[in-house]
């Protein structure tokens, strides 16, 4: 069967149509629908009056032109009959008839896929949290999916790319339409380390009405959706709504009550979404079902210097490509001068990593909750005052944000989890994750298995 019939059916029914499954069940394939008479189509009881009028148009010239354009631009097409088409999409009531693709789609049905979404107008703290979380999840084996937009989307993609992991962007327009333009280089990186997907043909403008339709695909591909900074009218709430309808998990980073960027986020928590304080909150949900995909240890292992450098750029929203594509620069580090990062901090992390003994680098791999340190021994907590009496930290370096400085100065002597650190520093849980990543980049703390952190 030629692809023109699939394109014709997609264009005729429109993106997001809920008639595809019934039509294929009744007629078998798009060509049979194309060749069916008006009476047969009407008798099927599937199509609306508008559908029937549009189905009467048997002109395949537009479909042929779209197919030709895809060939010229190197785009692939995944139809619902293609073996590569994710079966997870077929479990929703309105799957796309086909997807346009640039890059290589991982085997989604055997992947721990997590969507990371949030506002385009993200704060620096939100950007840091999204990049840091995506990097941690990706290191553990999670495939990060997002929408390729500015703000939280871009930070999530960059966080995954920073640790040389794959990522998938589901777009709201044609693959050849560069929107937003600021993410042009990011889209190229994603296509080279994962893929770009769209339900819309080449040349399709990314209209506002496309995004709610697009969001159902992100939710369907994923096992869970992470929401970071969602305001009252944020499109991330629509993605969370699709995930909820599809029976998927929703994880939400909490924020200050009343803060505009967290109004929607806090609503979700109030409605029963899972509280997100660290990468472990996501990983522990799936490690039992996907032990062959997830390694909890790697999420909290010390990062190589190249990954730390790339993550530092991602946390600033800067387009630093994946480590394997960058050439070493002479002299200054690429993060020199960036707020919250410096060359010496990264170098300290490199030196510390090299000093780790073979015993420290080869702990038992944790592939089930039962083997995880958090389930074997509760985190020990001490107040900031007692910790500092026994082991007062050195003065914090210049360039730390206020939250990172405050956390560093109150860091307990013994390894602690996020909740203990939040209590010790007196900081909201939503500020802890970016502050921890900032301190790690400076080489001041190290991450341990079990979502715990220790001051160096």
C-alpha positions as CSV (number, residue, x, y, z in Angstrom):
1,X,0.0,0.0,0.0
2,X,1.4,3.4,-0.9
3,X,1.9,6.1,1.7
4,X,-0.2,8.6,-0.3
5,X,-3.4,6.9,1.1
6,X,-2.3,7.3,4.7
7,X,-1.4,11.0,4.1
8,X,-4.8,11.5,2.3
9,X,-6.6,10.0,5.3
10,X,-4.7,12.0,7.8
11,X,-5.3,15.2,5.9
12,X,-9.0,14.4,5.4
13,X,-9.9,13.5,9.0
14,X,-7.6,16.1,10.5
15,X,-5.1,15.9,13.3
16,X,-6.5,14.5,16.5
17,X,-9.5,12.8,14.9
18,X,-11.2,10.1,16.9
19,X,-12.6,8.3,13.8
20,X,-9.3,6.6,12.7
21,X,-9.6,3.5,14.8
22,X,-13.2,2.8,13.9
23,X,-12.5,3.5,10.2
24,X,-9.6,1.1,10.1
25,X,-11.5,-1.6,12.0
26,X,-14.4,-1.3,9.5
27,X,-12.5,-0.9,6.3
28,X,-9.1,-2.4,7.0
29,X,-6.8,0.2,5.5
30,X,-6.8,3.8,4.1
31,X,-7.0,2.6,0.5
32,X,-10.2,0.7,1.1
33,X,-11.7,3.9,2.7
34,X,-10.5,5.9,-0.3
35,X,-12.2,3.4,-2.7
36,X,-15.4,3.0,-0.7
37,X,-18.6,4.6,-2.1
38,X,-20.6,7.4,-0.4
39,X,-23.3,5.0,0.6
40,X,-20.9,2.5,2.1
41,X,-19.1,5.3,4.1
42,X,-22.4,6.7,5.4
43,X,-23.7,3.2,6.3
44,X,-20.5,2.6,8.4
45,X,-21.9,5.1,11.0
46,X,-18.4,6.3,11.8
47,X,-18.0,9.6,10.0
48,X,-19.6,13.0,10.5
49,X,-21.3,14.9,7.7
50,X,-18.1,17.0,7.3
51,X,-16.0,13.9,7.1
52,X,-18.2,12.4,4.4
53,X,-17.9,15.6,2.3
54,X,-14.2,15.6,2.6
55,X,-13.8,11.9,2.0
56,X,-15.5,12.4,-1.4
57,X,-12.5,14.3,-2.6
58,X,-10.3,11.6,-4.2
59,X,-7.5,14.0,-5.3
60,X,-4.2,12.6,-4.2
61,X,-2.1,15.4,-5.6
62,X,-1.6,17.1,-2.2
63,X,-0.6,13.8,-0.6
64,X,1.9,13.1,-3.4
65,X,3.4,16.5,-3.0
66,X,3.8,16.0,0.8
67,X,5.4,12.6,0.2
68,X,7.8,14.1,-2.3
69,X,8.7,16.9,0.1
70,X,9.4,14.4,2.8
71,X,11.8,12.5,0.5
72,X,13.6,15.7,-0.4
73,X,14.1,16.7,3.2
74,X,14.9,13.3,4.5
75,X,11.8,12.8,6.6
76,X,10.5,9.4,7.5
77,X,6.8,8.5,7.8
78,X,5.4,6.2,10.5
79,X,1.9,4.9,9.7
80,X,-0.3,3.1,12.2
81,X,0.5,-0.1,10.2
82,X,4.3,0.4,10.5
83,X,6.1,-2.0,12.9
84,X,8.0,1.0,14.3
85,X,4.8,2.9,15.2
86,X,4.6,3.0,19.0
87,X,1.8,0.7,20.2
88,X,1.3,3.0,23.1
89,X,-0.3,5.4,20.7
90,X,-2.8,2.8,19.6
91,X,-4.1,2.6,23.2
92,X,-5.6,6.0,23.1
93,X,-9.0,6.7,21.5
94,X,-7.6,9.2,18.9
95,X,-4.2,8.0,17.7
96,X,-2.5,9.8,14.8
97,X,-2.9,8.0,11.4
98,X,0.8,8.8,10.8
99,X,3.7,10.7,12.2
100,X,6.4,12.6,10.3
101,X,9.8,11.9,11.7
102,X,13.3,13.3,11.5
103,X,16.0,11.2,13.2
104,X,15.5,7.8,14.7
105,X,12.7,6.8,17.0
106,X,13.8,4.5,19.9
107,X,11.7,1.4,20.5
108,X,9.2,3.4,22.6
109,X,7.2,0.4,23.8
110,X,10.2,-1.0,25.7
111,X,11.4,2.3,27.0
112,X,10.9,4.1,30.2
113,X,9.6,7.3,28.6
114,X,8.9,10.4,30.8
115,X,7.5,13.7,29.4
116,X,8.9,16.8,31.0
117,X,6.7,19.9,30.5
118,X,6.2,23.4,31.8
119,X,5.8,27.0,31.0
120,X,7.7,28.7,28.1
121,X,8.2,31.7,30.4
122,X,10.2,29.8,32.9
123,X,12.3,31.3,35.7
124,X,16.0,30.5,36.0
125,X,15.1,28.1,38.9
126,X,12.7,26.3,36.7
127,X,15.2,26.0,33.9
128,X,17.8,24.6,36.4
129,X,15.3,22.1,37.9
130,X,14.2,20.9,34.4
131,X,17.7,20.4,33.1
132,X,19.0,18.8,36.3
133,X,16.1,16.4,36.6
134,X,16.2,15.4,32.9
135,X,19.9,14.8,33.1
136,X,19.5,12.6,36.2
137,X,16.7,10.6,34.7
138,X,18.5,10.2,31.4
139,X,21.6,8.9,33.1
140,X,19.5,6.2,34.8
141,X,18.1,5.1,31.4
142,X,14.9,7.2,31.0
143,X,14.0,8.6,27.6
144,X,13.0,12.2,27.9
145,X,10.1,13.5,25.7
146,X,9.1,17.1,25.5
147,X,7.7,19.7,23.1
148,X,10.8,21.4,21.8
149,X,9.6,24.8,23.0
150,X,11.4,27.6,24.9
151,X,11.5,27.4,28.7
152,X,11.0,24.1,30.4
153,X,10.8,22.1,27.2
154,X,14.1,23.3,25.9
155,X,15.8,22.8,29.3
156,X,14.6,19.2,29.5
157,X,15.9,18.4,26.1
158,X,19.2,20.1,26.8
159,X,19.5,18.3,30.1
160,X,19.2,14.9,28.4
161,X,21.6,15.9,25.6
162,X,24.1,17.2,28.2
163,X,24.7,13.6,29.4
164,X,24.8,12.3,25.8
165,X,21.4,10.7,26.1
166,X,18.6,10.4,23.5
167,X,15.5,12.6,23.6
168,X,12.3,13.1,21.5
169,X,10.5,16.3,20.7
170,X,6.9,16.2,19.6
171,X,6.2,19.4,17.6
172,X,3.0,21.4,16.9
173,X,3.9,22.2,13.3
174,X,5.8,20.9,10.3
175,X,9.3,19.5,10.9
176,X,10.7,22.1,8.5
177,X,9.1,25.1,10.3
178,X,11.6,26.5,12.6
179,X,9.6,27.5,15.7
180,X,10.8,28.8,18.0
181,X,13.7,30.1,16.0
182,X,15.9,30.3,19.2
183,X,15.8,26.5,19.4
184,X,16.9,25.9,15.8
185,X,20.3,24.4,16.9
186,X,18.6,22.4,19.6
187,X,16.2,20.8,17.1
188,X,19.3,19.7,15.1
189,X,20.8,18.1,18.2
190,X,17.6,16.3,19.0
191,X,17.3,14.9,15.5
192,X,20.8,13.6,15.8
193,X,20.3,12.0,19.2
194,X,16.7,10.8,19.0
195,X,14.1,12.4,16.8
196,X,11.6,15.1,16.0
197,X,8.0,13.9,15.6
198,X,5.0,15.7,14.2
199,X,1.4,14.8,13.2
200,X,1.5,17.8,10.9
201,X,3.0,17.7,7.3
202,X,6.0,19.8,6.2
203,X,5.1,23.4,5.9
204,X,2.3,23.3,8.5
205,X,2.4,26.4,10.7
206,X,2.5,25.8,14.4
207,X,-0.9,27.3,15.2
208,X,-2.0,27.7,18.8
209,X,-4.8,25.2,18.3
210,X,-2.3,22.6,17.3
211,X,-0.6,22.3,20.7
212,X,-3.5,20.8,22.8
213,X,-3.8,18.2,20.0
214,X,-0.1,17.6,20.0
215,X,0.0,17.2,23.8
216,X,-2.0,13.9,23.7
217,X,0.9,12.3,21.8
218,X,3.5,13.3,24.4
219,X,1.3,11.9,27.2
220,X,0.6,8.7,25.2
221,X,4.3,8.0,24.5
222,X,5.2,8.4,28.1
223,X,4.7,6.3,31.3
224,X,4.5,9.5,33.3
225,X,4.5,13.3,32.9
226,X,6.6,15.6,35.0
227,X,5.3,19.2,35.4
228,X,7.7,21.9,36.3
229,X,6.4,25.5,36.6
230,X,2.9,25.5,35.2
231,X,0.9,28.7,35.6
232,X,-2.9,29.0,35.6
233,X,-3.2,28.8,31.8
234,X,-0.1,26.7,31.0
235,X,-0.3,24.1,28.2
236,X,1.5,21.8,30.6
237,X,-1.8,21.4,32.4
238,X,-3.4,20.1,29.2
239,X,-0.6,17.5,28.8
240,X,-1.2,16.5,32.4
241,X,-4.9,16.3,31.7
242,X,-4.2,13.9,28.7
243,X,-1.9,11.8,30.9
244,X,-4.6,11.6,33.6
245,X,-7.2,10.5,31.0
246,X,-4.8,7.9,29.7
247,X,-4.2,6.5,33.2
248,X,-0.6,7.8,33.4
249,X,1.4,9.0,36.4
250,X,1.8,12.8,37.0
251,X,4.7,14.2,39.0
252,X,4.8,17.8,40.0
253,X,7.6,20.0,41.4
254,X,6.0,22.1,44.1
255,X,6.4,25.8,44.3
256,X,5.7,28.7,46.5
257,X,2.0,29.2,47.2
258,X,0.6,32.1,45.1
259,X,3.7,32.3,42.8
260,X,2.3,32.8,39.2
261,X,4.4,30.0,37.7
262,X,3.3,27.5,40.2
263,X,-0.5,28.1,40.4
264,X,-1.3,25.3,38.0
265,X,1.4,23.0,39.5
266,X,0.0,23.4,43.0
267,X,-3.5,22.7,41.7
268,X,-2.2,19.4,40.4
269,X,-0.7,18.5,43.7
270,X,-3.9,19.4,45.5
271,X,-5.7,17.1,43.1
272,X,-3.5,14.1,43.9
273,X,-0.5,14.4,41.6
274,X,2.7,12.8,43.0
275,X,5.1,15.2,44.7
276,X,8.4,15.5,43.0
277,X,11.5,16.3,45.1
278,X,14.2,14.3,43.3
279,X,14.8,12.0,40.4
280,X,14.3,9.1,42.7
281,X,10.6,10.0,43.0
282,X,10.2,9.1,39.3
283,X,12.6,6.3,39.0
284,X,11.2,4.2,41.9
285,X,7.9,4.1,40.1
286,X,9.2,2.1,37.2
287,X,12.3,0.2,38.3
288,X,10.4,-2.9,39.1
289,X,8.7,-3.1,35.7
290,X,11.8,-2.1,33.7
291,X,14.8,-3.6,35.6
292,X,16.5,-4.2,32.2
293,X,16.3,-0.5,31.4
294,X,16.9,1.4,34.6
295,X,20.0,1.6,36.8
296,X,19.4,3.7,39.8
297,X,23.1,3.9,40.6
298,X,24.0,5.8,37.5
299,X,21.5,8.5,38.2
300,X,23.6,9.6,41.2
301,X,27.1,8.6,40.2
302,X,29.5,11.6,39.8
303,X,29.2,13.1,36.3
304,X,32.2,13.3,34.0
305,X,33.5,16.8,33.5
306,X,32.2,17.1,30.0
307,X,28.7,16.2,31.2
308,X,29.0,18.7,34.0
309,X,30.1,21.4,31.6
310,X,27.2,20.7,29.2
311,X,24.7,20.6,32.1
312,X,25.9,24.0,33.4
313,X,25.2,25.4,29.9
314,X,21.8,23.7,29.8
315,X,20.9,25.2,33.2
316,X,21.5,28.6,31.7
317,X,19.4,27.8,28.7
318,X,22.4,28.0,26.4
319,X,22.7,25.8,23.3
320,X,25.7,23.7,24.3
321,X,25.6,20.5,22.2
322,X,26.1,17.0,23.6
323,X,29.6,16.3,24.9
324,X,30.7,14.0,22.2
325,X,30.3,16.7,19.5
326,X,32.2,19.4,21.3
327,X,35.9,20.0,20.8
328,X,38.0,20.7,23.9
329,X,38.6,24.5,24.1
330,X,42.0,25.9,24.9
331,X,42.2,28.1,28.0
332,X,38.9,29.0,29.5
333,X,36.1,26.5,30.1
334,X,32.9,27.2,28.1
335,X,31.2,27.7,31.4
336,X,33.5,30.4,32.6
337,X,31.6,33.6,33.4
338,X,28.3,31.9,33.5
339,X,26.2,32.6,36.6
340,X,26.5,29.8,39.1
341,X,29.4,28.0,37.3
342,X,33.2,28.3,37.1
343,X,36.1,26.4,35.7
344,X,37.7,25.6,39.1
345,X,34.4,24.1,40.4
346,X,34.2,21.7,37.5
347,X,37.9,20.9,37.8
348,X,37.4,20.1,41.5
349,X,34.6,17.7,40.5
350,X,36.9,16.0,37.9
351,X,39.7,15.6,40.5
352,X,37.3,14.3,43.1
353,X,35.9,11.7,40.6
354,X,39.4,10.6,39.8
355,X,40.2,10.0,43.5
356,X,37.2,7.8,44.0
357,X,38.5,4.3,44.9
358,X,37.5,1.2,42.9
359,X,35.4,0.1,45.9
360,X,33.4,3.3,45.8
361,X,32.9,3.1,42.1
362,X,31.6,-0.4,42.2
363,X,28.8,-0.6,44.7
364,X,26.0,-3.1,44.1
365,X,23.8,-2.0,41.2
366,X,20.4,-1.1,42.5
367,X,17.7,-2.4,40.1
368,X,14.8,-2.8,42.5
369,X,13.3,-0.8,45.3
370,X,14.0,-3.6,47.8
371,X,17.7,-3.2,47.2
372,X,17.7,0.6,47.3
373,X,19.5,2.3,50.2
374,X,16.5,4.4,51.0
375,X,14.5,1.2,51.7
376,X,17.2,-0.3,53.9
377,X,18.2,2.6,56.1
378,X,16.4,5.9,56.7
379,X,18.3,9.0,56.1
380,X,20.0,10.4,59.2
381,X,19.3,14.1,59.8
382,X,20.9,16.7,61.9
383,X,20.1,20.3,62.4
384,X,22.3,22.8,60.6
385,X,23.7,24.1,63.9
386,X,24.9,20.7,65.2
387,X,26.4,19.9,61.8
388,X,28.4,23.1,61.6
389,X,29.7,22.7,65.1
390,X,31.3,19.3,64.2
391,X,32.5,20.2,60.7
392,X,32.1,23.8,59.7
393,X,32.2,24.2,55.9
394,X,34.6,26.4,54.1
395,X,33.3,29.8,53.0
396,X,31.1,29.3,49.9
397,X,32.7,30.5,46.6
398,X,31.5,33.6,44.8
399,X,28.8,33.2,42.2
400,X,26.4,31.0,44.1
401,X,22.7,31.9,44.1
402,X,21.2,32.8,47.5
403,X,19.4,29.4,47.7
404,X,22.6,27.5,47.0
405,X,24.6,29.5,49.4
406,X,22.0,29.0,52.1
407,X,21.8,25.3,51.5
408,X,25.6,24.9,51.5
409,X,26.0,26.8,54.8
410,X,23.4,24.6,56.5
411,X,24.4,21.3,54.9
412,X,24.2,18.4,57.5
413,X,27.4,16.6,58.2
414,X,26.0,13.2,57.2
415,X,24.4,12.3,53.9
416,X,20.7,13.5,53.7
417,X,17.8,13.3,51.4
418,X,15.9,16.2,49.9
419,X,13.4,16.5,52.8
420,X,16.1,16.6,55.4
421,X,18.0,19.3,53.4
422,X,14.9,21.3,53.0
423,X,14.3,21.3,56.7
424,X,17.9,22.1,57.5
425,X,18.1,25.0,55.1
426,X,14.6,26.2,55.7
427,X,14.0,26.3,51.9
428,X,10.9,25.3,50.0
429,X,11.2,21.9,48.4
430,X,11.0,23.5,44.9
431,X,14.2,25.4,45.4
432,X,16.3,22.4,46.7
433,X,16.8,20.6,43.4
434,X,18.4,23.4,41.4
435,X,20.4,24.5,44.4
436,X,21.8,20.9,44.8
437,X,22.8,20.8,41.1
438,X,24.5,24.2,41.4
439,X,26.5,23.0,44.4
440,X,27.4,19.8,42.6
441,X,28.7,21.7,39.6
442,X,30.9,23.8,41.9
443,X,32.3,20.5,43.3
444,X,31.0,21.2,46.8
445,X,28.7,18.2,47.3
446,X,28.3,14.8,45.8
447,X,25.2,12.8,44.9
448,X,24.8,9.3,46.4
449,X,22.5,6.5,45.5
450,X,19.1,6.7,47.1
451,X,18.6,10.4,46.4
452,X,21.0,11.4,49.2
453,X,23.6,14.1,49.1
454,X,26.8,14.7,51.0
455,X,29.0,17.7,51.5
456,X,32.6,17.3,50.4
